[in-house]
Amino acid sequence: MKRFIFWLVLLVVLVGGAWFAVVRDQRAASALQQFVSPGALSPRHAYLAHQCAACHESTVGVTVANCTACHAADEPLLGRQPTAFHASIEECATCHVEHQGASTRPVVMDHVALARIGARTLERAARHDNDSATTLHSLETWLRVSAPGDIDAASAGQVLDCAGCHDRRDPHLARFGSDCAQCHGLESWFVPGYLHPSSRSKECVQCHKPPPSHSMEHFSMVSQSVAKKQAPVDQCFACHLTTSWNDIAGVGFYKHH
């Protein structure tokens, strides 16, 4: 009888210990899961919720290689003038932050982060290229300014030189001068409060000018062929939409080159 009780107690102890270990491990796993996965993924990435290695690498985190594995062929993104710079960017997770919940789109216009990325990208090129060195100096000057009141007369010209980083081919054809800050801010890609005239407007030439290719054989051989229309060159509205110059009606974003 005593032996039976001994084995019964031992069995209870072993089973209880095993149960306690399982519960402890489950709680530890749950805590670890909450630590490494702080929130739900956005709807477009939700299918990767249990495939951490699709984006993350051990001891490294999210890598550009993992991002471009899916996004390198994103023609609408790379074809649009405002976002074509993504073709040469070397960091993704700085502006595209995930695990913020299923209702949050992981797109942030972080101008300071972009400036830092640009500075790191230009460091090597600046050693051999004067243009890159000038742009790098402009970026570094801008990054040292923490508030508008910190801008002094000596650095104001460099700090506010938007063309130092942005495309030097002025899309406004010098009609609006060089003070970009009159219309553009640092919080968005778009001009705050700006509404493009109606797409039904037929006075595009007031602000826009056809590119040289529209005055050559290229217009009939390529442009009209892509748009599937025989509209004359002065009827911009027949083919172009107001979202971007390469957003073609009935075709979508067309990557010209």
matplotlib code that plots the C-alpha trace (Angstrom):
import matplotlib.pyplot as plt

x = [0.0, 2.8, 4.6, 1.3, 0.9, 4.6, 4.2, 0.9, 2.5, 5.5, 3.2, 1.2, 4.4, 5.7, 2.5, 2.2, 5.7, 5.2, 2.0, 3.7, 6.6, 4.2, 2.3, 5.5, 6.8, 3.5, 3.6, 7.2, 6.4, 3.5, 5.6, 8.3, 5.8, 4.4, 8.0, 9.1, 5.7, 4.4, 1.3, -0.7, 0.6, -1.1, -3.7, -1.3, 1.2, -1.3, -0.6, 3.0, 1.8, 3.4, 6.3, 8.7, 11.7, 10.0, 11.0, 13.3, 16.8, 18.3, 20.3, 19.7, 16.0, 14.2, 16.5, 16.2, 16.8, 13.7, 11.6, 12.7, 12.1, 8.4, 8.4, 11.3, 8.8, 6.3, 5.8, 3.2, 5.5, 8.7, 6.9, 5.4, 7.5, 7.0, 8.0, 10.5, 13.4, 12.5, 14.5, 17.8, 16.8, 18.8, 16.5, 12.9, 11.9, 12.8, 9.7, 7.6, 7.0, 5.0, 3.2, 1.1, -2.2, -4.4, -6.0, -2.7, -1.1, 2.7, 3.7, 5.2, 6.6, 9.6, 11.7, 14.4, 14.8, 15.0, 17.6, 19.7, 19.4, 20.5, 23.5, 24.6, 24.1, 26.1, 29.1, 31.1, 30.1, 31.0, 34.7, 34.9, 31.9, 31.6, 27.9, 27.4, 29.6, 27.6, 24.3, 25.8, 26.9, 23.4, 21.9, 24.3, 23.6, 19.8, 20.1, 21.9, 18.9, 16.5, 14.0, 13.3, 14.7, 18.1, 18.6, 21.2, 21.9, 25.1, 23.3, 19.8, 20.7, 22.0, 19.3, 16.4, 18.0, 15.4, 17.0, 20.1, 18.3, 15.4, 15.3, 16.9, 14.6, 12.1, 8.6, 7.2, 9.5, 10.7, 7.2, 7.1, 10.7, 13.0, 11.2, 9.7, 8.5, 5.8, 3.8, 5.6, 6.0, 8.0, 5.0, 3.6, 4.5, 1.7, 1.1, -1.2, -4.6, -3.7, -6.4, -5.5, -8.0, -10.7, -9.5, -12.1, -10.2, -8.9, -6.4, -3.5, -1.0, -1.5, 0.8, 2.2, 4.3, 4.5, 7.8, 10.1, 9.1, 5.6, 6.9, 8.7, 7.7, 7.9, 4.5, 2.6, 4.8, 4.8, 2.7, -0.5, 0.0, 0.3, -2.7, -4.6, -5.8, -5.2, -5.6, -3.5, -0.6, -2.5, -5.3, -3.4, -6.6, -7.5, -4.7, -3.3, -4.9, -4.2, -2.6, 0.7, 2.0, 2.4, -1.0, -2.6, -6.4, -7.6, -4.0, -2.7, 0.7, 3.1, 6.8, 8.1, 11.8]
y = [0.0, 2.4, 1.6, 2.4, 5.7, 6.5, 5.9, 7.8, 10.9, 10.7, 10.5, 13.5, 15.4, 14.6, 15.4, 18.7, 19.6, 18.9, 20.9, 23.8, 23.7, 23.7, 26.7, 28.6, 27.9, 29.0, 32.3, 32.8, 32.1, 34.5, 37.2, 36.7, 36.8, 40.1, 41.5, 40.5, 41.2, 44.4, 44.7, 43.5, 44.0, 46.3, 44.7, 44.3, 42.4, 40.5, 37.3, 37.4, 37.4, 34.0, 34.3, 36.6, 35.5, 36.9, 40.4, 40.0, 38.4, 37.2, 39.9, 42.3, 43.0, 44.1, 44.2, 46.0, 42.7, 41.2, 44.3, 44.5, 40.8, 41.7, 45.4, 45.8, 45.3, 47.9, 49.7, 52.2, 53.3, 53.5, 55.0, 58.0, 61.1, 61.9, 58.4, 57.3, 57.9, 54.6, 52.9, 54.1, 54.2, 51.9, 51.9, 51.0, 50.4, 54.0, 55.4, 52.2, 51.1, 48.0, 46.4, 49.5, 47.8, 46.5, 50.0, 51.9, 52.3, 52.0, 55.1, 58.1, 61.2, 61.7, 64.4, 64.3, 60.5, 60.9, 63.7, 61.4, 58.5, 60.9, 62.1, 58.5, 57.6, 60.6, 60.2, 58.0, 59.8, 63.2, 62.2, 62.2, 64.3, 68.0, 68.0, 65.3, 67.1, 70.3, 68.4, 66.6, 69.8, 71.2, 68.2, 68.3, 72.0, 71.4, 68.5, 70.7, 73.0, 71.7, 74.6, 77.6, 80.0, 78.3, 79.3, 82.1, 84.4, 82.4, 79.1, 80.2, 80.0, 76.4, 75.2, 76.4, 75.3, 72.6, 72.1, 70.8, 67.5, 67.6, 67.3, 70.3, 70.2, 72.7, 71.4, 74.9, 76.2, 79.0, 80.5, 80.4, 81.4, 79.5, 80.0, 76.5, 76.9, 79.3, 76.3, 73.1, 71.8, 68.9, 66.9, 65.6, 64.9, 67.1, 70.9, 71.6, 72.8, 72.6, 71.4, 70.8, 72.4, 70.1, 67.3, 68.6, 71.8, 72.4, 75.1, 72.9, 75.1, 77.8, 75.8, 72.9, 72.7, 69.6, 67.8, 67.8, 64.2, 65.4, 67.5, 64.5, 61.3, 59.7, 61.2, 59.3, 56.1, 55.7, 58.2, 57.9, 54.2, 53.8, 56.0, 54.3, 57.7, 60.0, 63.2, 66.2, 67.4, 70.5, 68.4, 67.2, 66.4, 63.6, 61.4, 62.8, 62.7, 65.3, 62.9, 62.7, 63.4, 59.7, 58.7, 57.9, 57.8, 54.2, 52.9, 53.7, 54.8, 54.4, 54.0, 55.9, 55.1]
z = [0.0, 0.9, -2.3, -4.3, -2.5, -3.2, -7.0, -7.1, -5.4, -7.7, -10.8, -9.6, -9.0, -12.5, -14.2, -12.3, -13.1, -16.8, -16.8, -15.1, -17.6, -20.5, -19.1, -18.4, -21.9, -23.5, -21.5, -22.5, -26.1, -25.9, -24.4, -27.0, -29.8, -28.5, -28.3, -31.8, -33.4, -31.9, -34.0, -37.0, -40.5, -43.0, -45.3, -48.2, -46.1, -43.9, -45.8, -44.4, -40.8, -40.0, -42.5, -40.6, -42.7, -45.8, -44.5, -41.6, -41.3, -38.0, -36.2, -39.1, -39.4, -42.5, -45.5, -48.8, -50.7, -49.1, -49.9, -53.6, -54.0, -54.3, -55.1, -57.6, -60.5, -59.2, -62.5, -61.3, -58.5, -60.6, -63.6, -61.8, -61.7, -58.0, -56.9, -59.5, -57.0, -55.4, -58.2, -56.6, -52.9, -50.6, -47.5, -47.2, -43.6, -42.5, -44.2, -44.6, -41.0, -40.5, -37.5, -36.9, -37.2, -40.0, -40.6, -41.0, -44.4, -44.0, -46.0, -44.2, -45.7, -43.5, -45.1, -42.5, -42.9, -46.7, -46.3, -44.1, -46.6, -49.3, -47.3, -46.7, -50.4, -51.6, -49.2, -51.5, -54.8, -53.3, -53.2, -57.0, -58.2, -57.5, -58.1, -55.6, -53.1, -53.5, -52.9, -49.9, -48.4, -48.8, -47.2, -44.2, -43.7, -43.8, -41.3, -38.8, -38.7, -36.0, -36.3, -38.6, -36.1, -36.3, -40.0, -40.2, -43.1, -44.0, -44.4, -45.5, -49.2, -49.0, -46.6, -48.8, -52.1, -52.9, -56.3, -54.6, -54.0, -56.4, -60.1, -61.7, -64.7, -63.4, -64.2, -63.8, -66.6, -64.2, -64.1, -60.3, -59.3, -57.0, -53.7, -53.6, -50.0, -51.1, -52.2, -51.1, -47.6, -46.0, -44.7, -48.0, -51.6, -52.7, -52.5, -49.5, -50.6, -54.3, -56.6, -60.2, -62.7, -63.9, -66.2, -68.6, -69.1, -72.6, -71.7, -70.7, -72.5, -69.9, -67.6, -69.7, -72.8, -75.1, -74.9, -77.9, -78.7, -79.5, -82.4, -84.0, -85.7, -82.2, -81.5, -84.1, -83.9, -80.2, -78.2, -80.2, -80.4, -76.7, -76.0, -78.8, -80.0, -82.9, -81.0, -82.2, -80.0, -78.8, -77.3, -74.2, -72.3, -74.8, -73.5, -70.3, -66.9, -64.1, -61.6, -63.5, -67.0, -67.6, -66.4, -69.7, -70.0, -70.5, -70.2, -66.7, -65.7, -68.7, -68.0, -71.0, -70.5]

ax = plt.figure().add_subplot(projection="3d")
ax.plot(x, y, z, "-o")
ax.set_aspect("equal")
plt.show()
